[in-house]
Amino acid sequence: MIKFRPCPICLKLIQVLEMDKSWMALDDRRLPAYGNGVKQFLDFAYCSIYPSKKIRCPCVKCNNVYYRTRDDVEVDLFQYGIIKDYTTWVLHGEEFDESSEEDFDLVEEENIYEIVKIR
């Protein structure tokens, strides 16, 4: 198994990104705090991949389903806003803190069949 090793610049960015994510709750996407937050998110999400690659778009419209380029994600985040409860960016390289279940509703095994309608 190959383990991801961030470059020194990425390590610094990861330290910086132990940041205040309150920008995600802002309704006014014209505020400088929102724009700075979007830039920091994009820098983090694209830190370990080639800039020409696509990531899942965390805007309200795409809902982390559709893959988009950096420029497209940036436009979408300003146009539609970010998913406000996506505060641990596990689909974008942030490690999930298993001691905290705030960001995810865990599904019990017996309920999974109801969710996917398989019996």
Stockholm file with secondary structure:
# STOCKHOLM 1.0

chainA/1-119         MIKFRPCPICLKLIQVLEMDKSWMALDDRRLPAYGNGVKQFLDFAYCSIYPSKKIRCPCVKCNNVYYRTRDDVEVDLFQYGIIKDYTTWVLHGEEFDESSEEDFDLVEEENIYEIVKIR
#=GR chainA/1-119 SS CCCCCCCHHHHHHHHHTSCCCGGGGCSCTTSHHHHHHHHHHHHHHTTTSCTTSCEECCBTTTTTTSEECHHHHHHHHHHHCBCTTCCSCGGGTCCCCTTCCTTCCCCCHHHHHHHHTCC
#=GC SS_cons         CCCCCCCHHHHHHHHHTSCCCGGGGCSCTTSHHHHHHHHHHHHHHTTTSCTTSCEECCBTTTTTTSEECHHHHHHHHHHHCBCTTCCSCGGGTCCCCTTCCTTCCCCCHHHHHHHHTCC
//
